[in-house]
């Protein structure tokens, strides 16, 4: 499973700058976790 930052649906929540930064960090952490586990 490939987790791409650009593939994250922005319409799922309010496009707030703070939330966007937080979401980006969470996604990067999850992507790194997935890569460590499967890749």
Rosetta blueprint (number, residue, H / E / L):
1 X L
2 X L
3 X L
4 X L
5 X H
6 X H
7 X H
8 X L
9 X L
10 X H
11 X H
12 X H
13 X L
14 X L
15 X L
16 X L
17 X H
18 X H
19 X H
20 X H
21 X H
22 X H
23 X H
24 X H
25 X H
26 X H
27 X H
28 X H
29 X H
30 X H
31 X H
32 X H
33 X H
34 X H
35 X H
36 X H
37 X H
38 X H
39 X L
